[in-house]
Amino acid sequence: MRGIKELNQTETLPQNRSRRAGEGRTPVLEQQPAIDEVFLLLLKEHTAGDPMYEKIKWTDLTCAKISTFLAKTRL
C-alpha cells in the first residue's frame, strides 16, 4: 500500500524510474564488501572439473545451499 501511495503522490519521478533516486535496497556489495572472497572460498571446496579440459568446471552446490552458507557467514 505504501508503494501505491508513493506512486499516486503529485511529485513526478524522472522518466524510466519507479522510485526516487537513492531509495531502494542497498546493493549487496556495499553491505558485504568481502562477499566475493567468501563465495570463492566456498566454491573452492565444492568445485570439480573435466581433467581433459581445464577451463570446464562445475559445482555440486545448489543455489539454496550457497545461499544458506552465505547467510551463516555474516561478513
N, C-alpha and C positions, 0 to 999 in steps of 0.2 A: 504494500500500500504506500510505503514511503517513496518508492521509486516512481509510482504513478503520480503521486503528489508533486514530486520534483519536476516531472515532465510537463505537468499541467501549469506550472508556475509561468508567470508572464515573461520571465527572463528568457532570452533566446540563447541557445547554445550555438557554438561555432558549427559550421556545416560539417557533416560526416562524423559528428560526435554524439554520444548518448549521455554524457555527463560532463561536468566542468573539468577543466584541466587540474591535475593534482589530486583528483578524487579517485577512489577505487582501491583495489588491493595492492599492497606493497609487493614489488617483484621479489621472488624467492632469493635471487642473488644478492639483493640488498639486505634481506632478513638474515640469510645464512651464507656469508661470502665463501666459506670453505666447503660448500656442498659438492663441488666438483671433485675435490680431493677424497672426500668420504665415499662418493659414488664410485670413483675409480678403484679405491681400496676394496670396496665390496665386490666389484666385478673381477678384480684380480684373483680372488679366491674361488670364483664360480665361473671361470671362463675356460672354454675348450676350443679346439680348432682342428683344422684339417692338416695333417702332417705333410701333405704334398703341396699345399698352398698356404703359405704363412699368413697371407692377408685375410683369409677366411676364418672368422672367429664367431663364436656364439656363447650364450649363457644359458644355464638351466633354470634361472630365476624367472618367476612371473612378475608382472608389474605389481601385483599385490604384495609379493614377498619383498621386492625392492622398496616399495612404499613403507611397509612395516619396519624394515631395517632403518630407513632414513628417519622415520618417526621416533624410533628408540634412541637414535644417535642425535641427541639435542646438541646443536652446534653453538 
